[in-house]
């Protein structure tokens, strides 16, 4: 049984199976001879039966059932905690159990592997980094921990370091190419813009591409290494990917109801932010935003908002996923407050809060920047609106009607903030393009008079 574990750690599953078979035969022979046979030895054989079955070496059997059977036997505490982690109801619970297992037995290889892979699946990158460093010191030549270190570098956008680590694995050129490709995909997935077309809407095509890359390239390579997640987690995530891809292959569009149900179940098991953002996006796709349907629309919008709010509390892999979330929350609060007249005061406050969390460079369409300016000005938050009016100007074509409207709004905001020099500059910019632009000259004269009052000298020459 010691050889089983040693071969398993080295990745030589065939030799592990051979030694396990030999141990089982010896165990059966001892039973027939009524020789000394401890329950502890029997429990180890049954535990490794479950491991090798999951690795695909034995006849297909239910891994959960095999682990449940092993758990009823006399097992050392680290193994029992490990099995509890494998059978945990949620990924977060599994992380705690695997952690307790290695605290009890630091060289429990499988618990340490499961701790790291589960943390990576939850985007708990800082925690995973620390545990990978310890594992690399404990098992310096172990290929699994080398590859996991490289994967962590890829996921944290350090491709050169990922490649340097990968070269320690002593792979064939074909294997090296496969993992180089995987690291590149991992980096691309987390470095791509969030699945967002502008104001928090889900980009279904991008989500489909992500599911394809994970299902067709990443997961097969992970299976070759016999990398796992807790059984419940693995089942739910596979369901999510297959459900989305099956729906897209079948050309199904309408309600996304079955995918939403699958995501809801998966999130209960595996609370990772990008799954919650996808759920919020799919729920939004079910809304038409029509005030005439407010009675049915409000509950759906609230459900979408709940998913987005939940995502803020958890780490996730979407680059700028928080920005997509805040834009979606801005949109939902606007629709509920402005269009549906639902809890108007509270939703107005949520509009302002979401706008304060959104980076202006995450908006790339002038009309959307304009929306921020108008809504925020309407709520009287002029200091907040000024940064959005600058973005509106930046995104508008110089001299166009949209640009002139943006500059006029900046002049008005500057007046409200008593920034008289900015009022004058904005008015001059408008007059250079259109000397007849309405109300510009009176506003400029007013700003000049105010600035002279501030300076205390009516004779001061002003720009």
N, C-alpha and C positions, 0 to 999 in steps of 0.2 A: 504493500500500500504506500510506503514511502516512495518507491520508484514510480508509482502511478502519479503521485503529486509532482515529483521532480520532472518527469517527462511532460506533464501538463504545463508546468511553468515554462519549460523550454519550447513549448508549442508543438511537441512531437506527440500528437494525439494518438496515432496508431500504436506507438510503444506504450502509451498510457493505457490504452484499451487492452493490449496484450497482457500487461502486468495485472490489470484489474481482473481479467478472465482467469489468470493463473491463481490469483488470490481467492476468487470466488470458488474455484474448483477445490483448492486446498481447504477452504472453509467448509464446503459440503462434505468432503472426505472426513474431516475431523468430526463433523456432526454424526456421520454414519458410524465412525469408530468410537463415538461417545468420548472423544478426547476433550481436553480442556478447551472451551471455546467461550470467550467472554462476549457479553453483549456489546461492549465498546468496539470490539473488532467487527462484529456484525454491522453495527451502525455506520462504521466507516465505509464498508463495502456498499451499503445501501445509499449512503450519501454520494459516493462517487458514481454509482449507477445513474443517479439523477443528473450529475454533471456530464457524464459521457453521453447520456441520452439527449441532453440539450445540445451537445456538440455534434449530434447526428451520427454517432458511432454505433448506437444500438438500435434495435427496432423502434420505430416511432412510438413514443409513449408520451403521456401527458406529464411534462416536467413538474407542474405544480403538484400533481398527485404524488409523484415520486418524492418530492421534497417534503410534502406533508407526511408521507410514510416515514421518511428518515427522521423527521423532527420528533416523532413519537418514541424514538429509540434513545439509548443512553449516549448522548453526544457531549463533547466538551463545550463549555460556554461560548467560546469564539465561533465554533461551528453552528451552534444553535442561533446565535445572533445573526450570523451570516444568512442562514436559511430564513430567519424572520425578515431580514432585509429583502431577500429574493421574493418573498411572498407578501411584502408590504402592500397596503392599500394605496399608498401614494408615494411618489418619488421622494418627497421631503422626509417622510417617515423612514424610507429606505436609507437615505443618507445618514440619518442619525444612528440607525442600527449598524450599518457598515462601519461607521466611526467607532462605535462601542466595541465592535468585534476586533478592530486592529488596536484599540487601546488595551484590550485584554491580551491579544497575541499579535505583536507588531509585524511578525513575518507571515501573517495569514494573507497569502498572495491573492486569493480570489476575492476576499473582502476588500482588499486595497484596490484591486482592479475595478471592482464594482463601484466603490466609492468615487473613483476618478471619472469613470464613464458616466455615471449618473449625474455628477456635478456638471460635467461638460454639457450633458443633454439639457440641463436646467439653466445654462448660461451663467453658472456660478464660477466665473473664470478666475477670480482671485483665489478662492478656496482651492480650486483644482490646481492652480499653479503651485501653491505651497505643497500640496500632497504629491504632485508629480516630482517635485524636487526631492522630497524625502524618498520616494520610490526609486528614483534614479540612483540615489546613494546606496540604498539597500540592495538593489538589483542592477548594478551598473551595466551589465551586458544583456539585460533582458530586452528583447526586441519590442515587446508590447509597450513597455514604458518609454522606450525611445520614440516609438511612433506616436504615442500620446503626447509626448513633449513637443514633437513636431507639429501635431495637430493643434495644440494650444497656441504655438507660435503663429500658425496659419490663421487661426480664429481671432488672434489679437493683432493681425496685420503686420507680422514680422516675417515675410516670406523668405528672406535670406537666412535668417536663423532657423527657420523650418527646414530648409534645404540642407543646411550644415548638419543638423541633428539627424536628418534622414540618412545621410551618408554613413552614419555610424552603424546602421542596421545591417550592413554587409549583404545587401540584396543583389539578386540578378538584375541585369539591365531592364528586363521586362517589369519586374516587381517595382524597381525604382521608378520607372515611368508611371506605373499605376498610382503610386502614392504621391508622386509629384503632381500628377493630374488632380488627385483628390484634394491635396493641400491647396492647389490653385482654385478649385471649385469652392472650397470652404472659405477662402479669402474673398472670392467674388461674391458669395452669398451674403457675407456680413458687411461687405464694403459697398454693396449696391444701395441705391436710395431706397428708403422704405417703400412698401407696396402702396403707393399713394399718388393719385393723379392731380393733387393740388390742395384740396380742402378736407383731406381725411378719407376720400373715397378709395375703395379697394380696387387695385389693378389686378383683375382676374388672370390675365395672360401671364403676368409676372409670377403670380402665385402658382400657376400651373407649371411654369418652367422650374421653379424652386422644387416642387414636389417631384418632378421628373428627375432632376439631378440627384436628389437625395435617394429616390427609390431605385434608380438604374445604375448609379455609380457608387455612391457613398455606402449604402447599406450592404451591397454584395461584398465590398472589400472588408467591411467590418465583420461580416459573417465568416469570411475566410480566416480571419484572426480569432474567431470564436469570441468576439467582443459581445457583451450582452448589456441589457438593462434589466431592472427588476421585471418579473414576468408580467405583472399587470400593466406596467408602463409600456413595455414593448408591444403588448397586444393593442393597447389604445392608440399608440402612435402609428402603428401599421394600419390600423383601421382608418385613421385620418387621411394618410397619404393615398391609400387604395380607394377610399370613398371619393375623394376629390378627383383623382385621375379617372376612375370608372365613370363618374358623372360627365367629365369633359369628353371622354372617348365616345360616350353614348350621345353626346350633343345635348344633354339635359341642361336646361337653363332655369326655368321659372323660379321656384321658391327657395331652392337650396335647403329645404327643410331637413332632409335626411343628413346632409353634411353638417348643418348646424347642430343637430342632435348628437352626431358623432363627436364634434368638437367640444360640446358641453360636457360630455362624458369624459373625454380625454383630459380636459382642463381640471376636472375634479381630481384626477389621478396625477396629472403632470402640470403644475401651475407655472408655465413659462410664458413670458409676455407676448411673444409673437403669435402664439396660438390664440391668445385673448384678443389681440388686435385683429387677427383674421376673423374671429367670431364676431367682433363688433362690426367689421366691414360687411360681412355676409348679412348680418341683421339689418344694417343700413340699406342694403340692396333690396330688402323687402319693404322698404318705406317709399311712399310716393311724395310725401311732403305736402300733400294737398290739404289746405285748411278745411275744405268741405268734408274731409274724412277724419277730422280731428279725433273723434271718439275712438276710432280703431288705430289711428296713427300714433297717438301719444304713448300708449303702452309699448308699442314696438320701438319707438325712439328711446324710451326710457331703458328698455332692455339693451339696446345698442350702447347707450351711455354707460350702463352698468359694466359691460364687458371692457370698454375702454378705460374706465376708472380702475377696474381691477388690474389692468395691465401695468399701470403706473407703479404698483406695489411690488412688482416682480422683475427680475432681470430677464432680458430677452436678446435675441440675436439680430433683430432688424436694425440696420444703421439708421439713426435718427428716428427710431420707432416712437420715442417720446414725442417728437415733433408731429408725427402723423396722428398720434393720440390726441395731443392738445388741439390740433386743427379740427379733428373730428368732434371733439367736445365743444369747440367754438361753433361749429356748424350746427350741431344738435341743439345747443342752447339758443342759437339765433332762430332756428326754425320753431322751436317750442315757444319762445318768448315773443318774437316778432310776428310770426305767421299764425301760430296756433293760439296766441294769447293765453298761454298756459303758465301759471306761476310766474307772471311777467317780471316782477321785481327780482325774484331769486335767479331767474334765468339771465336777466341783464347783468347781475353780479358775476355769474358764471362766464358770460361772454367776455367781460373785462378781465377776469382772472385767467382764462384760457389765452386771451390775446397777449397778456403779459408774459406768458410762458413760451410763446412762439417766436422763433428767430425770424427776422424779416427776410433773410436770404433763403429761407425754406419756401417762400412764395415767389413764383417765377412768372406770374401773369399779372399784367397791370390792373385788369378789372378786379382781380381778387384782392390786390393791395388796396384798391379803391374801396372795396367792401369794408375792410378793416377800418379805414379812415372814417367813412360815413357813420358806421355803427358806433365806433368809439367816441366820435364827436357828439353823436346823439346822446350818449350817456354822460357827456360833460367831462370826460377824462382827456383834457387837451394835451397834457404832458405825454400820455401814452400814444395819442394820435399822431404826434409830431414825427415819431420814428417811422410810422407807417406811411405818412405822406412823403417822406424822403424816398421810401422804397417805391411808391407809386410814381414819383417823378423819374426815378432811375430806370424803371421798366417801360416808361412811355417814350415814344418817338419824339425827339426834340422838335418843338414847334407845332406838333399835332394838336388837335382839339383836346385829346385826352391829357396831353402834357400841360396845356394851358389851364385846364380844369384843376390838375394836380397842383400847379404853382399857385393858382388862386386860393385853393384850400390851405396851402402853406402860409400864404399871406394872412388869411383869416385867423389861422391858429396862432401865428406869431403875434397878431394883434391881441388875441385873448390872453396870451402869455406875457404881453407887454415887452416883446422882443422887437423894439422899433427898428433897429438896423436890419433885421431879417425881413420885416414888413417892406421896408424901402427896397431892399434888394429883389424881393419877389415881384414887387410891382414893376420895377425897372425891367426885369426879365420879361414880364408879360408885355410891357409897352414896346420893347424892342421887336417883338413878334407881331403884336396887334395893337397899334396905338389907340384903337377904338374899343378895346375890351371894356365891358361895362364896369363902372364903379371903381376902376383901378386908380384913376387920378385923385378922386376925393379921399380914398384910403391912404394913398401915398402922402397927400398933403396933411392928413390927420397924423400920420406917423412922424412926419418931419416936425410938426408942431410939438408933439409929445416928446420927441428926442431933444428938441431945443429947451423944453421945460426941464427935462432931466439935467441937461448940461448947464442950465441957468444962464444962457447967453443967446439971445435972439439973433446976434450977428454972426454966430458960428457958421462957417461954411460947411454944408453937409453934402455927402455924396449923393 
